[in-house]
Amino acid sequence: MDLIICVLGLLALIIQGIRCQGVYAPPTVRIIHSGHACNVEEERHTERVYTIREGETLELTCLVTGHPRPQIRWTKTAGSVFDRFQDSSVFNETLHIAKILRTQGGRYYCKAENGLGSPAIKSIRVDVYYLDDPVVTVHQSIGEAKEQFYYERTVFLRCVANSNPPVRYSWHRGREVLTQGSDKGVEIYEPFFTQGETKILKLKNLRPQDYANYSCIASVRNVCGIPDRSVIFRLTNKTASPSIKLLVEDPIVVNPGQTVSLVCITTGGEPPPILTWVSSNDSLPQRSVVKGGTLTLPAITSDEAGVYSCVASNNVGNPAKKSTTIVVRALKKGRFWITPDPYHNDDNIQIGREVKISCQVEATPPEELMFSWLKNGRALRSSERMVITQTDPDISPGTTNLDIIDLKFTDFGTYTCVAALKGGGITEISIDVNISSTTVPPNLTVPRGKSPLVAREGDTVELECLVSGKPKPIILWSRADKEAPMPDGNMQMESYDGVLRIVNVSREMTGSYRCQTSQYNGFNVKPREAVVELIVQYPPTVEPVYMEMRQGLGRPVVMTCRVLRAHPSRVLRFEWLLSNRLLHAGAFDAQRDETEYTIRSLNRDGWGEYTCNVINEAGAGKCTFQVTGKAYAPEFYYDTYSPLWQNRPRVYGFKLQWTQMNPNAVDRIVAYRLGIRQMGLQRWWEQEIPVDGTINKGELMTHNLTELIKPESYEVRLTPITRFGEGDSTIRIVTYSAPINPHLREFHCSFEEEPICMFTQDKNDDFDWTRHSAATRDTKYTPNTGPSADRSGSKQGFYMYIETSRPRKEGDQARLVSPFFNVAPKNPYGITNPPAYCFGFFYHMYGKHIGTLNAFLKQKGQTTSEGPVWSLSGNQGERWKQAKVSIHPTASFQVVLEGVRGPGIEGDIAIDDVTLEEGECRDPPPNLNCTAPFTCSHIWLLCVILVMTLLEGQR
């Protein structure tokens, strides 16, 4: 009894799983290629290697199955998209990279996910083949390098070419092929890996015959159709490495705005060297002009200063290089500071004591800097009491000091520091410093009420420190509470008025800010400093910011708005509104961080936008809920065949299939609005498809589209309708293609539709195949031959068969011809590895007079067909059997099924479920397929296996 209950329970679970699953299926992925592939190979773990020539177009297509339709994303090297292939390609089935570069080789991944099970991922490795022009460089042996290559010297000719796959080299002297041992004066080093492969030709003790034309030929053996490339080098007794001379000074010091010309000439080298200019700033200035060996820089600026180099190369020896430095004169950033008597601990200036005035500027070049001092506008010379010094440029460049010793009342006045450059042409800088009895050290305070400063996020705030003293120093602002940059990104900010202005202040800027006096433009004394506190308030941050809530009438709806953070953290109150109409308001419970609003029974007036405002002193955060009865979008069932099947001449039909996303989330769907329009046209043709009863999750719905005119593409829009009104729409494109050529992996024909998948009857045979169903057998039916059901066991299912009754006679032939199937476009460099396809079908050959069933491959452009790729004769019993055969077409092709009548009328041959797949044929799948629907026979078979297993276990 326990055994029976166990089995029945298990069967119930299986059947329930079948009902729940419906047509939903997790994704599967396969990558195929199109375009100009040189070769496609299978590696271990079914990874594919796709070889392509640089500059060709890469097209990879990700074929997916699964329902709902999986989302597709292409990535490279398992992460994100490193190379900038078109963004539109990343999320499409087809990845398209025009004019592929060698750097774009690598492993590409296609990821498909639809929320069911784990994402499906497949990869393909793309190998980009290329061959660059070879380059020959010439060197003498070390220690023997001279101006010229002359007798009794050893010379090396080195040939280098970048390539994929590895390159092979061959050397020629004139028309003579040089090989190892062919000439005693020649040695050839075999390739070794440096940067790319190289091959070195060694000429030992140059002889007269060695002065000749040498050609290096680089080859990848025509892989991918890449032709050989060659380079010629002429070796003479004048061959020499380059030498150059710069006709300029070093350094060159100029004023901004001047035009600078650098002249470089060659003084030696054969072949004649090529001259190029390079700059230490990575690239030459945009306005620079290069003509021969002359580089011209018009209206030069300070940014264009730097090192400029002339480089000469002729591939003999090492390149020659000469450099010069351009210095652009400049004076900027004048500063001063006053140091009271350095020998006494006093911050004030006092009569009888010493005072030092320091002045600093930035100068280029620093050695040209000159200082002079004025007192009240008159030149001041150094004396025993007025000591003028200019510090060592290496220690403190650009600084001058004026020491006033034993300060007297007559020394009060305005002192001016003047900076200039010896070369002239640059405006001088002058700095005035006033020394008087009113000159006092600085003092720093924070105004009352300015700390702590409270602001709201997004405001413009001004942190203020009042600075007194004469002269007023520069104020430096920095963070006092942590080591962090200021709003401008620097660690310190300067202020001349003591105010730090922050625009669009953010919550991260809350904290302590230090203001302190700088020694610059003021007293060189211990800095004064103060701290200002900044508090940035911001409204509550809440979640969800927006949420759509779909619900049917009469059902409850619960909305929750949660506070994540706020400053001040004490939230004052909340408000619930529907379209600006207040529903509920109140104060927040100190123990809770959320507020909830419930609609007990949704009615038509309850549809709309609900908002919850959560309010503190800084403002309000807002949760928004869109409550709607809008139905979710339908999901087209893409795992059916896309072509439009023919109904009658020029008019086509299509079987539209879909499931409904979350049908029970809202009110019952009463109808669908179907819209159809031809691609490129504005006008939609619409109709309603009524729905009887409740739609279950995963239930497959169908509707036949008719009156579609060839050869158009159509946009189909499907919109569910409930009591609420229209729901979300889904759009797909339905395309007619002639001839019908679905992708080979997806091609499957069970002859259920009248057009029989675009198969045609051969006009040159003796009679035709007949489409037949056991449920509609007519009086011509002959017992003891032919099938009693289609391959799936259905009496209503269709198949094709040959009727062998009179007037047919022995040897008559009936041929059924498939539509054309396209292989990958022909490689313009020749197909080296024809693709493989698996052609399969089920056959039924029952009867004592069974003749022969043949399968042929017919390729485009061939006038005669070769022998059958598969053939079988005689009675095979009253059951369906499967045939599979691998074919290797090199052009567009058709498959032909030929039935030959035997000696009598009991010789009906039938075929069903014709398939064509990429790749070599594998073993036929078992009858119990996990992805196929369970039948009663499957369940009983499973039951028997379970019972026998359990009985065996009890023994």
ZAMARGU-4260 file (C-alpha; in steps of 0.2 Angstrom, whole numbers, plus 5000, padded with zeros to 4 digits):
<rodrens>
0) 5000/5000/5000 | 5014/5012/5005 | 5022/5008/4988 | 5006/5013/4978 | 5004/5029/4988
5) 5022/5033/4985 | 5021/5030/4966 | 5004/5040/4965 | 5011/5054/4975 | 5026/5055/4963
10) 5015/5054/4948 | 5004/5068/4955 | 5020/5079/4957 | 5026/5076/4939 | 5009/5080/4932
15) 5007/5096/4942 | 5025/5101/4937 | 5019/5099/4919 | 5004/5109/4921 | 5013/5123/4930
20) 5027/5124/4918 | 5017/5127/4903 | 5028/5133/4889 | 5040/5142/4900 | 5058/5136/4897
25) 5075/5142/4903 | 5087/5149/4890 | 5099/5140/4879 | 5112/5148/4868 | 5122/5144/4853
30) 5134/5155/4843 | 5135/5154/4824 | 5145/5165/4812 | 5142/5174/4796 | 5153/5185/4786
35) 5171/5181/4779 | 5177/5167/4791 | 5194/5159/4785 | 5190/5144/4796 | 5179/5139/4810
40) 5185/5125/4822 | 5178/5116/4837 | 5189/5116/4852 | 5188/5106/4868 | 5172/5109/4879
45) 5163/5114/4862 | 5171/5131/4862 | 5173/5137/4844 | 5187/5146/4836 | 5183/5159/4822
50) 5197/5164/4811 | 5195/5181/4802 | 5207/5192/4791 | 5210/5209/4798 | 5199/5222/4790
55) 5185/5210/4786 | 5168/5212/4795 | 5165/5201/4810 | 5147/5195/4812 | 5142/5183/4826
60) 5124/5178/4829 | 5118/5172/4846 | 5104/5159/4843 | 5093/5158/4859 | 5078/5148/4864
65) 5068/5149/4879 | 5052/5158/4884 | 5050/5172/4889 | 5061/5178/4876 | 5079/5179/4884
70) 5088/5195/4885 | 5105/5194/4876 | 5121/5203/4880 | 5138/5202/4871 | 5154/5204/4882
75) 5172/5201/4879 | 5184/5191/4890 | 5170/5187/4902 | 5169/5204/4909 | 5162/5220/4900
80) 5165/5226/4883 | 5183/5231/4881 | 5183/5236/4863 | 5171/5249/4856 | 5161/5238/4845
85) 5144/5247/4841 | 5133/5249/4857 | 5118/5244/4847 | 5127/5227/4844 | 5130/5223/4863
90) 5112/5219/4867 | 5107/5212/4850 | 5107/5194/4844 | 5120/5199/4831 | 5137/5206/4835
95) 5143/5217/4821 | 5161/5223/4820 | 5166/5232/4803 | 5184/5232/4798 | 5190/5222/4813
100) 5207/5226/4820 | 5220/5214/4827 | 5217/5221/4844 | 5199/5215/4844 | 5203/5197/4844
105) 5199/5187/4859 | 5185/5177/4867 | 5168/5184/4865 | 5153/5178/4876 | 5135/5178/4873
110) 5124/5178/4888 | 5105/5175/4888 | 5094/5176/4903 | 5075/5176/4905 | 5073/5174/4924
115) 5071/5155/4923 | 5085/5145/4929 | 5103/5150/4927 | 5109/5162/4912 | 5115/5152/4897
120) 5132/5157/4891 | 5142/5152/4876 | 5159/5158/4870 | 5168/5159/4854 | 5186/5164/4852
125) 5190/5176/4837 | 5207/5175/4830 | 5212/5189/4819 | 5225/5186/4805 | 5236/5199/4798
130) 5253/5202/4790 | 5262/5218/4790 | 5275/5224/4777 | 5292/5217/4783 | 5306/5229/4788
135) 5325/5226/4785 | 5337/5234/4797 | 5356/5233/4794 | 5370/5232/4808 | 5389/5230/4808
140) 5397/5219/4821 | 5400/5227/4837 | 5417/5236/4838 | 5419/5237/4819 | 5406/5251/4816
145) 5413/5263/4804 | 5406/5277/4793 | 5405/5265/4778 | 5402/5247/4775 | 5418/5241/4767
150) 5428/5225/4764 | 5432/5213/4778 | 5418/5219/4788 | 5403/5208/4795 | 5386/5214/4791
155) 5369/5208/4798 | 5353/5211/4789 | 5338/5208/4800 | 5320/5206/4794 | 5305/5209/4805
160) 5287/5207/4801 | 5272/5208/4813 | 5260/5194/4809 | 5247/5181/4815 | 5250/5167/4813
165) 5269/5166/4814 | 5278/5172/4799 | 5291/5163/4788 | 5305/5172/4779 | 5316/5169/4764
170) 5330/5179/4758 | 5335/5183/4740 | 5351/5191/4733 | 5345/5198/4716 | 5336/5183/4709
175) 5347/5170/4719 | 5338/5161/4733 | 5349/5161/4749 | 5348/5146/4760 | 5359/5140/4774
180) 5375/5132/4766 | 5371/5139/4748 | 5385/5152/4750 | 5400/5150/4761 | 5400/5169/4765
185) 5382/5169/4771 | 5374/5162/4787 | 5355/5163/4791 | 5349/5163/4808 | 5333/5154/4810
190) 5318/5163/4817 | 5317/5167/4835 | 5304/5176/4846 | 5307/5194/4850 | 5294/5206/4844
195) 5287/5195/4831 | 5298/5183/4822 | 5314/5188/4814 | 5327/5181/4802 | 5344/5187/4801
200) 5356/5186/4786 | 5374/5187/4791 | 5387/5192/4778 | 5404/5187/4784 | 5419/5197/4777
205) 5410/5207/4764 | 5415/5202/4746 | 5412/5212/4730 | 5397/5200/4725 | 5389/5205/4742
210) 5385/5222/4736 | 5368/5219/4729 | 5349/5220/4731 | 5343/5209/4745 | 5324/5205/4746
215) 5316/5198/4762 | 5300/5189/4758 | 5288/5187/4773 | 5274/5173/4771 | 5260/5166/4782
220) 5258/5153/4768 | 5242/5161/4761 | 5232/5158/4777 | 5216/5167/4776 | 5221/5172/4758
225) 5235/5184/4765 | 5247/5186/4751 | 5266/5186/4754 | 5274/5203/4757 | 5292/5208/4753
230) 5305/5222/4755 | 5321/5226/4745 | 5337/5233/4753 | 5351/5239/4742 | 5368/5236/4750
235) 5383/5246/4743 | 5400/5251/4748 | 5392/5268/4753 | 5379/5261/4765 | 5381/5270/4781
240) 5371/5274/4797 | 5363/5291/4798 | 5372/5307/4806 | 5364/5324/4808 | 5367/5341/4815
245) 5356/5354/4823 | 5359/5372/4817 | 5352/5379/4833 | 5358/5384/4850 | 5354/5374/4866
250) 5344/5380/4875 | 5334/5392/4864 | 5327/5406/4875 | 5313/5416/4867 | 5299/5428/4872
255) 5280/5422/4870 | 5273/5426/4854 | 5289/5424/4844 | 5291/5412/4829 | 5304/5398/4832
260) 5312/5388/4818 | 5323/5373/4822 | 5334/5367/4808 | 5340/5349/4807 | 5352/5343/4792
265) 5359/5326/4788 | 5378/5325/4787 | 5379/5307/4782 | 5369/5291/4779 | 5365/5279/4765
270) 5351/5276/4760 | 5347/5295/4763 | 5339/5296/4781 | 5321/5301/4784 | 5320/5315/4797
275) 5306/5317/4810 | 5303/5328/4825 | 5297/5323/4842 | 5293/5333/4858 | 5295/5329/4876
280) 5276/5335/4878 | 5271/5318/4869 | 5266/5327/4853 | 5271/5342/4843 | 5260/5358/4845
285) 5245/5358/4835 | 5250/5374/4825 | 5268/5367/4822 | 5274/5366/4804 | 5287/5352/4798
290) 5295/5355/4781 | 5309/5343/4777 | 5321/5345/4792 | 5314/5362/4798 | 5301/5363/4812
295) 5292/5380/4814 | 5283/5385/4829 | 5273/5401/4826 | 5268/5412/4840 | 5275/5401/4854
300) 5267/5400/4871 | 5273/5395/4888 | 5264/5378/4886 | 5274/5374/4871 | 5291/5375/4880
305) 5301/5359/4881 | 5313/5348/4873 | 5312/5345/4854 | 5322/5331/4846 | 5327/5328/4828
310) 5328/5309/4824 | 5335/5302/4808 | 5333/5284/4802 | 5337/5274/4787 | 5336/5257/4795
315) 5356/5256/4795 | 5363/5255/4812 | 5354/5265/4826 | 5344/5281/4823 | 5353/5297/4825
320) 5345/5309/4838 | 5349/5327/4842 | 5339/5338/4855 | 5337/5356/4860 | 5327/5364/4874
325) 5316/5379/4870 | 5313/5390/4885 | 5299/5403/4884 | 5302/5418/4895 | 5289/5422/4909
330) 5286/5431/4925 | 5272/5427/4937 | 5265/5426/4954 | 5273/5440/4964 | 5272/5439/4983
335) 5280/5447/4998 | 5281/5445/5017 | 5287/5455/5031 | 5298/5448/5045 | 5299/5458/5061
340) 5315/5458/5071 | 5321/5440/5069 | 5332/5442/5084 | 5318/5446/5096 | 5302/5437/5100
345) 5291/5451/5095 | 5277/5451/5081 | 5277/5470/5080 | 5288/5482/5070 | 5297/5494/5082
350) 5309/5509/5081 | 5327/5503/5083 | 5324/5485/5079 | 5327/5476/5062 | 5314/5473/5049
355) 5316/5462/5033 | 5305/5463/5018 | 5305/5448/5006 | 5299/5448/4988 | 5297/5432/4978
360) 5292/5429/4959 | 5292/5414/4948 | 5303/5417/4933 | 5308/5408/4917 | 5322/5406/4915
365) 5327/5409/4933 | 5345/5415/4929 | 5338/5430/4919 | 5329/5437/4934 | 5334/5454/4940
370) 5327/5463/4956 | 5328/5482/4960 | 5321/5491/4975 | 5312/5508/4976 | 5308/5519/4992
375) 5294/5531/4989 | 5297/5529/4970 | 5316/5532/4971 | 5329/5519/4967 | 5336/5512/4983
380) 5354/5506/4984 | 5361/5493/4996 | 5370/5502/5011 | 5375/5497/5029 | 5358/5500/5035
385) 5348/5495/5020 | 5355/5479/5015 | 5348/5472/4998 | 5352/5453/4995 | 5346/5441/4981
390) 5346/5423/4988 | 5355/5409/4979 | 5343/5403/4965 | 5347/5385/4968 | 5341/5387/4986
395) 5326/5399/4985 | 5324/5404/4967 | 5317/5421/4963 | 5318/5429/4980 | 5326/5445/4986
400) 5327/5453/5003 | 5328/5471/5010 | 5335/5471/5028 | 5332/5488/5037 | 5343/5488/5052
405) 5340/5500/5067 | 5323/5506/5060 | 5321/5524/5061 | 5306/5535/5060 | 5312/5542/5043
410) 5312/5524/5036 | 5293/5523/5036 | 5286/5523/5018 | 5282/5513/5003 | 5295/5501/4997
415) 5293/5494/4980 | 5301/5477/4974 | 5303/5477/4955 | 5306/5460/4945 | 5312/5460/4927
420) 5321/5448/4915 | 5338/5453/4907 | 5332/5448/4890 | 5318/5461/4890 | 5302/5459/4881
425) 5292/5454/4896 | 5282/5466/4907 | 5290/5468/4924 | 5281/5465/4940 | 5281/5477/4954
430) 5275/5474/4972 | 5272/5488/4985 | 5275/5486/5003 | 5270/5500/5016 | 5280/5501/5032
435) 5273/5513/5045 | 5268/5515/5063 | 5251/5508/5058 | 5258/5492/5051 | 5252/5479/5063
440) 5252/5459/5064 | 5237/5450/5059 | 5222/5444/5070 | 5209/5431/5065 | 5192/5429/5072
445) 5175/5420/5067 | 5161/5432/5067 | 5147/5429/5080 | 5134/5418/5073 | 5145/5411/5059
450) 5149/5395/5068 | 5142/5383/5067 | 5134/5387/5050 | 5119/5378/5046 | 5114/5376/5027
455) 5103/5365/5017 | 5110/5354/5003 | 5111/5363/4987 | 5113/5380/4994 | 5128/5392/4992
460) 5137/5395/5008 | 5150/5407/5014 | 5162/5402/5028 | 5169/5418/5035 | 5185/5422/5045
465) 5188/5441/5049 | 5206/5446/5047 | 5213/5462/5054 | 5231/5469/5053 | 5240/5479/5040
470) 5244/5473/5027 | 5230/5459/5027 | 5238/5442/5023 | 5231/5429/5012 | 5219/5417/5021
475) 5222/5398/5018 | 5207/5386/5020 | 5208/5368/5024 | 5198/5354/5032 | 5201/5353/5051
480) 5192/5337/5055 | 5200/5325/5042 | 5213/5324/5029 | 5202/5327/5014 | 5202/5339/4999
485) 5193/5355/4998 | 5178/5358/4985 | 5190/5363/4971 | 5200/5346/4973 | 5215/5354/4981
490) 5220/5352/4999 | 5221/5371/5002 | 5211/5385/4995 | 5217/5403/4995 | 5205/5418/5000
495) 5210/5436/4999 | 5195/5442/5009 | 5194/5429/5022 | 5178/5421/5014 | 5177/5403/5008
500) 5162/5402/4996 | 5155/5384/4992 | 5142/5383/4978 | 5129/5368/4978 | 5135/5362/4995
505) 5132/5343/4998 | 5130/5332/5014 | 5148/5326/5012 | 5154/5343/5015 | 5148/5343/5033
510) 5163/5346/5045 | 5176/5358/5052 | 5185/5370/5041 | 5201/5379/5047 | 5206/5396/5042
515) 5224/5402/5045 | 5235/5417/5040 | 5248/5414/5027 | 5265/5422/5028 | 5262/5428/5010
520) 5257/5447/5008 | 5258/5449/5027 | 5268/5446/5042 | 5280/5431/5043 | 5275/5427/5060
525) 5267/5412/5069 | 5251/5409/5059 | 5234/5414/5067 | 5220/5401/5064 | 5202/5398/5068
530) 5189/5384/5065 | 5172/5386/5057 | 5159/5372/5059 | 5148/5368/5044 | 5132/5358/5046
535) 5123/5353/5030 | 5105/5348/5032 | 5096/5337/5019 | 5078/5330/5017 | 5074/5312/5021
540) 5081/5299/5009 | 5067/5287/5006 | 5063/5271/4997 | 5055/5267/4985 | 5057/5283/4975
545) 5044/5275/4963 | 5035/5259/4962 | 5021/5253/4951 | 5008/5242/4960 | 4996/5232/4949
550) 4981/5225/4957 | 4964/5219/4952 | 4948/5227/4959 | 4942/5222/4976 | 4959/5217/4982
555) 4969/5225/4995 | 4985/5236/4992 | 4998/5240/5005 | 5011/5254/5002 | 5026/5256/5013
560) 5038/5271/5013 | 5054/5269/5022 | 5066/5282/5028 | 5084/5277/5025 | 5093/5293/5032
565) 5090/5311/5035 | 5098/5326/5044 | 5092/5332/5056 | 5089/5313/5059 | 5072/5317/5068
570) 5059/5316/5056 | 5044/5327/5060 | 5029/5320/5050 | 5022/5311/5035 | 5008/5314/5022
575) 4999/5302/5011 | 4991/5310/4996 | 4982/5304/4980 | 4983/5316/4966 | 4986/5330/4978
580) 4971/5325/4989 | 4977/5322/5007 | 4972/5305/5013 | 4981/5303/5029 | 4994/5313/5039
585) 5003/5310/5056 | 5019/5311/5066 | 5033/5298/5065 | 5034/5286/5079 | 5052/5287/5086
590) 5054/5269/5086 | 5050/5266/5067 | 5058/5271/5051 | 5043/5268/5040 | 5025/5273/5037
595) 5011/5262/5029 | 4995/5265/5019 | 4983/5252/5015 | 4968/5251/5003 | 4957/5238/5009
600) 4947/5235/4993 | 4953/5243/4977 | 4940/5252/4967 | 4940/5262/4951 | 4943/5278/4960
605) 4958/5270/4969 | 4968/5270/4953 | 4981/5284/4952 | 4997/5291/4959 | 4999/5290/4978
610) 5013/5300/4986 | 5020/5299/5003 | 5030/5315/5009 | 5042/5312/5024 | 5046/5329/5031
615) 5060/5336/5042 | 5067/5353/5045 | 5077/5352/5028 | 5062/5348/5017 | 5053/5332/5011
620) 5058/5315/5004 | 5044/5308/4992 | 5039/5290/4989 | 5028/5288/4974 | 5017/5273/4970
625) 5007/5271/4954 | 4992/5260/4958 | 4985/5253/4942 | 4975/5239/4935 | 4985/5239/4919
630) 4989/5221/4913 | 5007/5216/4910 | 5013/5214/4893 | 5011/5198/4883 | 5026/5188/4878
635) 5028/5182/4861 | 5033/5164/4859 | 5048/5165/4849 | 5053/5147/4848 | 5041/5144/4834
640) 5046/5146/4816 | 5046/5164/4809 | 5043/5163/4791 | 5026/5166/4784 | 5018/5151/4777
645) 5009/5151/4760 | 4990/5150/4759 | 4987/5154/4741 | 4997/5163/4728 | 5004/5180/4734
650) 4995/5180/4750 | 5002/5173/4766 | 4998/5169/4784 | 5007/5167/4800 | 5002/5158/4817
655) 5005/5171/4831 | 5008/5163/4848 | 5011/5171/4865 | 5009/5169/4883 | 5003/5182/4896
660) 5015/5189/4909 | 5008/5188/4926 | 4989/5185/4921 | 4983/5184/4939 | 4991/5200/4945
665) 4976/5211/4939 | 4958/5208/4933 | 4954/5195/4920 | 4960/5199/4903 | 4944/5200/4892
670) 4952/5203/4875 | 4968/5208/4866 | 4969/5222/4853 | 4980/5217/4838 | 4988/5230/4827
675) 4997/5226/4811 | 5006/5238/4799 | 5018/5236/4785 | 5036/5241/4790 | 5039/5259/4784
680) 5020/5264/4784 | 5011/5274/4797 | 4994/5266/4796 | 4989/5252/4808 | 4976/5240/4805
685) 4968/5234/4821 | 4956/5221/4827 | 4951/5214/4844 | 4954/5196/4849 | 4941/5191/4862
690) 4946/5179/4877 | 4935/5167/4884 | 4938/5161/4902 | 4953/5165/4913 | 4971/5164/4906
695) 4983/5153/4916 | 5001/5157/4919 | 5011/5149/4905 | 4996/5145/4894 | 5000/5146/4875
700) 4988/5157/4865 | 4987/5157/4846 | 4979/5168/4832 | 4981/5166/4814 | 4986/5182/4804
705) 4980/5181/4786 | 4980/5192/4771 | 4999/5197/4773 | 5006/5201/4756 | 5023/5196/4750
710) 5036/5201/4752 | 5033/5213/4766 | 5039/5214/4784 | 5026/5217/4796 | 5026/5225/4814
715) 5013/5216/4825 | 5007/5225/4841 | 4998/5215/4855 | 4989/5224/4869 | 4979/5215/4883
720) 4963/5223/4889 | 4955/5222/4906 | 4941/5232/4915 | 4955/5245/4918 | 4958/5247/4900
725) 4973/5244/4889 | 4988/5236/4897 | 5006/5236/4891 | 5009/5232/4873 | 5022/5220/4865
730) 5029/5222/4847 | 5038/5210/4836 | 5043/5210/4818 | 5037/5196/4807 | 5047/5195/4791
735) 5043/5185/4775 | 5059/5179/4767 | 5060/5170/4750 | 5065/5157/4748 | 5061/5151/4766
740) 5077/5149/4775 | 5076/5148/4794 | 5092/5145/4802 | 5097/5127/4800 | 5098/5123/4818
745) 5079/5128/4819 | 5073/5120/4803 | 5060/5107/4807 | 5045/5102/4796 | 5031/5090/4802
750) 5020/5094/4787 | 5006/5100/4799 | 5003/5116/4788 | 4996/5115/4770 | 5012/5124/4762
755) 5023/5109/4769 | 5037/5121/4774 | 5040/5127/4756 | 5044/5109/4750 | 5040/5107/4732
760) 5036/5092/4720 | 5049/5089/4707 | 5042/5092/4690 | 5053/5079/4681 | 5048/5064/4692
765) 5034/5051/4688 | 5022/5056/4702 | 5020/5066/4718 | 5021/5064/4737 | 5004/5066/4746
770) 5001/5075/4762 | 4990/5063/4773 | 4982/5061/4790 | 4976/5045/4797 | 4960/5053/4803
775) 4955/5058/4785 | 4960/5042/4776 | 4950/5040/4761 | 4943/5024/4751 | 4960/5023/4742
780) 4968/5018/4758 | 4977/5001/4756 | 4978/4990/4772 | 4994/4981/4777 | 5005/4995/4771
785) 5009/5013/4777 | 5007/5021/4794 | 4991/5022/4805 | 4997/5038/4813 | 5010/5051/4811
790) 5027/5050/4819 | 5021/5057/4836 | 5007/5044/4837 | 4993/5056/4833 | 4979/5051/4822
795) 4976/5069/4817 | 4994/5073/4813 | 5000/5074/4795 | 5015/5066/4786 | 5020/5064/4768
800) 5019/5047/4759 | 5019/5039/4741 | 5003/5031/4736 | 5008/5015/4726 | 4991/5010/4720
805) 4987/5010/4701 | 4991/5019/4690 | 5009/5018/4698 | 5020/5004/4692 | 5037/4997/4698
810) 5051/5009/4697 | 5041/5025/4697 | 5049/5039/4706 | 5042/5053/4717 | 5054/5067/4723
815) 5051/5080/4736 | 5063/5095/4736 | 5066/5106/4751 | 5068/5125/4749 | 5086/5132/4747
820) 5097/5133/4762 | 5111/5145/4763 | 5128/5141/4770 | 5140/5154/4777 | 5145/5166/4763
825) 5158/5159/4752 | 5176/5163/4758 | 5183/5174/4745 | 5200/5166/4748 | 5193/5148/4746
830) 5184/5136/4758 | 5197/5126/4767 | 5184/5117/4779 | 5167/5115/4772 | 5153/5116/4785
835) 5144/5101/4791 | 5125/5099/4793 | 5115/5085/4800 | 5100/5080/4789 | 5087/5070/4798
840) 5070/5063/4796 | 5058/5049/4801 | 5053/5036/4789 | 5039/5022/4789 | 5042/5008/4777
845) 5029/4994/4780 | 5022/4982/4767 | 5028/4967/4757 | 5030/4978/4741 | 5041/4992/4749
850) 5053/4999/4736 | 5067/5011/4740 | 5069/5028/4749 | 5083/5039/4744 | 5090/5055/4751
855) 5100/5067/4739 | 5110/5083/4742 | 5108/5095/4728 | 5120/5110/4727 | 5117/5126/4718
860) 5126/5127/4702 | 5127/5108/4700 | 5117/5101/4684 | 5118/5083/4690 | 5116/5076/4707
865) 5128/5063/4714 | 5122/5047/4721 | 5111/5047/4737 | 5118/5052/4753 | 5107/5039/4761
870) 5097/5024/4754 | 5086/5010/4761 | 5075/4997/4753 | 5062/4984/4758 | 5050/4981/4772
875) 5056/4989/4789 | 5041/4984/4800 | 5026/4993/4806 | 5034/5007/4815 | 5043/5024/4813
880) 5062/5024/4812 | 5074/5039/4812 | 5087/5042/4799 | 5102/5054/4801 | 5116/5058/4789
885) 5130/5071/4789 | 5131/5082/4773 | 5145/5094/4769 | 5139/5107/4756 | 5150/5120/4749
890) 5136/5131/4742 | 5118/5135/4744 | 5109/5118/4744 | 5093/5108/4744 | 5089/5091/4751
895) 5079/5079/4740 | 5068/5064/4746 | 5065/5051/4733 | 5052/5037/4735 | 5053/5023/4722
900) 5038/5011/4720 | 5041/4993/4723 | 5033/4978/4714 | 5015/4980/4721 | 5002/4991/4729
905) 5008/4986/4747 | 5023/4998/4746 | 5018/5015/4753 | 5033/5024/4760 | 5030/5039/4772
910) 5041/5052/4780 | 5039/5065/4794 | 5048/5077/4805 | 5062/5082/4793 | 5076/5092/4802
915) 5092/5101/4797 | 5105/5106/4810 | 5122/5113/4810 | 5136/5101/4814 | 5140/5083/4812
920) 5126/5070/4817 | 5126/5063/4834 | 5116/5049/4841 | 5097/5050/4840 | 5090/5057/4856
925) 5081/5045/4867 | 5062/5045/4866 | 5059/5053/4883 | 5065/5071/4880 | 5064/5082/4896
930) 5060/5097/4885 | 5045/5089/4876 | 5028/5087/4884 | 5024/5071/4893 | 5012/5059/4885
935) 5002/5046/4894 | 5013/5033/4888 | 5028/5042/4895 | 5020/5043/4912 | 5015/5025/4912
940) 5033/5020/4907 | 5040/5030/4921 | 5027/5022/4933 | 5033/5005/4928 | 5051/5009/4930
945) 5048/5017/4947 | 5038/5002/4953 | 5051/4989/4947 | 5065/4999/4956 | 5055/5000/4972
950) 5051/4982/4972 | 5069/4978/4969 | 5074/4989/4983 | 5062/4980/4995 | 5069/4963/4991
</rodrens>
